[in-house]
Amino acid sequence: MSLPQETIAAHHVDPAAFVVANTAVDSPPLVPEIKLRLASAMVPLWHLTEAELEATGQPPPYWAFAWAGGQAMARYLLDNPEIAAGKRVLDLGSGSGLVGIAALKCGATAVTAADTDRFAAAAAAINADLNGVTLDCTDNDLLDGPGLGWNLVVAGDVFFEQPMAGRMEAWLRHLAGAATVLIGDPGRTYLPKTGLVKRASFRVATSRELEDSDIRSTHVWQMMPNATH
């Protein structure tokens, strides 16, 4: 099952319309207090193949799912609101905006949700509105910039492919010299092997459509400025 090609093309120029048309409001299992527009078995987006999306010029809809690393990070913040309260926060690789929304619910003064997929930026803005908060959403690639101005940087499930993982690690280690950098990860292949301190662990219910098991053991790590720690 897939969306008709003309439907995809019609929505391609309007990411917000595409998000609304192809998702339903739901809550992630580990973070039931936050509502998101997500893909499910009841909406066609779930069944779109990566090849079909690529043919229409769209990246895979990572923004349409609440990945295990993001759920763990959001839960960790909500359980420990003092971590984000009063902070300027960057939600890097924000996808649905779940983690950024959690940070705002904890009292963050401002949150930038950054994802290079313009559909993710649209989804994050829509989801923030669903939860009565406002994200500053951008689809700019921040990894070549100085990364100044944030007290807390959060990243859920960003170490799943190379070469992006290498760029991500280098930039986050740079930021860790001046900000707290937290990573939510369920054991992705390219998670750095050194320079991380475990802060929390969660068992996250997942879908076999996305993962290789129904439950993923997922950790929140703090990244140190360099790998010698």
N, C-alpha and C positions, 0 to 999 in steps of 0.2 A: 504494500500500500504506500502511495506517495502523493504528494501534492501535485496537481496538474502544473505543467511547466508555465502556463500562462499566469497561474496564480502566483507562483514564485516571482516571475518577472514583474508582475504588477506591484508586488510589495517590496521589490528590491530597492526602490528609490525611497522608501519610507520605512526605516527600521522599526519605528514605534508601532506602526500599523501591523507590520509582520509579526512582531512579538505578541501583540494582543490577539491577533487572528489565529495564532498557532500554539497557544498555551492556555492553561487553566490555572486559577488561583488555588494554591495548596500550601502546606507547611512542611518543611524538612522534618524527618523523624526525630532528630536530636535537638531541634530548635523549634518546637511547636508554637512558640509565642511570636514567630515572625512569619508573615505571609509573603509568598513569592509567586510570580507567574512562571510555571514550570511545565515542561512537556510531560505527558503521561501516555499510557497505553490508549487513552481515549481521544487523543488528538493526533493529527497526521504527522506533525513534526517528529514525533518519536520514531517514525518508520522511515524517515528520509535517510538515504545512505550517504556516506561521505562523498562518493562519486557524483551523485545527483547534485549535491550542494556545490561541489567544485565546478560542475558544468555551468552553474548559474553565477559563478563569481563570488560565492559566499563561503566563508570558512565553516567548519562543523559547528553546530550550535552548542558549544560548551556552556554558554550562558543560560541554557534552558534546563540545566540539571543542578541539583545541590550536591556537589561532590563531597566526598568524605572529609578531605582536608579542610574545606571551608566550613563544613558543619562543626567539626571539632574546634576550629578556631573561634567560631561564633559562640559556641557553648562555653568555651573557656573564658571569653570576655564577659558574657552575661553572668557567669558564676563568680567573676572577679572584676566587678565594674570599676574598681579603683585603677585598674591598669589603663583604661581609656579615658576616664573622667578628666575633663579639663585639658585634654591633649589635642594637638593637631595631628590627624591620622591620615596615612596613605594606605589604601586598600589596593595592593598591586596585583594585577591579573584578576580583577574584581569579578568577572563573570556576571552572575546574577545580582551582585551587590550585597549578598548576604552578610559578609563580615563587616563591611562598612556600615550597614544598617544596625548591626549589633553594637558597633562602637558608638554610634549616635545614641542608641537607647541606653548606653552606659554613661552618657554625659560628655562625650567628646565635643569639643568646641566647634570643630569642622572636620569633615572627612572628604578626601579626594578619592574617587573610585576610578582607577586607571586600567583600561583594557584596550588593546589595539584593534579589537573587533568593534566596529561602530554599532553592530546589533547588540553587543554586550552593554555598551554605554547607554543605549536606549532602554534596554531591559533593567539596568540598575536604577535609572531615573524613575521608571514606572514602578518598580518594586519599592523604592524609597517612598514614593507617594502613597502606595498601599499601606505603609506602616507609619504614616504621619511624620516623616522626617525628610530632610533634603540633602542629597549627595551632590557634590561638585564632580560631575562625570566628564571624563576625557578619553578620547581614543588615540591620543598622542603616545608615541613610544618614548617613555621617560628614561630608558636605560642608557642613553648617551648623554644625559644631562647631569648637573651637579647634585640633584636630589636634596636640596636644602629646604628647610622650613618645617619639617615634620618631627614631632617628638616620638611618634610610634608608627612603625611600618608593619603591616600585617599582610601575609601572602598565603593563600590556601591553594594547595595542589598546583604548584608552578614548576615542579621538577620532573615533568613527565616526558620530555623529549630534548634531544640535543639538536642544534647548538644553543638553543634558547636557554637551557639550564646553565650553561657556562657563563653566559652574559648575566643571567639573573644572579648567580652566586657572587660574581665579582662586584656587581653593583650593590647588592645587599650587604656584603662585607664592608664596603666603603661606607654605607649609611650607618652601619652598626657602631661606628666610632663616635657618632653624635646622637643617635636615636636608639630606642629599643626596637629590635627587629624580631618578629615572631613568625614562625612558619607552621602551617598545619599540613601534615603529610601522612598518608597511609602506607608508606613504604615504597614510594615511586623509585624507579631504577636510578635516576640521576640526582636523588637527594644527596647533598654533600656528606661524606663519611666522617669528617672531622670538624671541629670548631662549632659544635652544636651542644646545647644543654637542654635536656628534656624537662619541660615544665608541667605537662599533664598528658594523660592517656585516656582514650575513649574507645568504646566499641560502637561503631556506626553501622546501622542497618543500611544496606545498599541494594541495588537491583542487579540481577544477572545480566541485564541488558547493558550495564555500564562496567561492572566489575567481575572478577572471577570467583567471588564468594558472596554469600548473603550478608555477612558481617565483616567489616574491615577494622582491624586494630589500628587506630589512628592516633598520632602523637602531635602535641604542640611543642615545638622546639624554639629556643632562643638562639639566634645566630650571634656568634662572637665576631669581633672585628677582623680576626685572622685565625688561621687554622692551628695555632700553637696552643690554644686554650684547651 
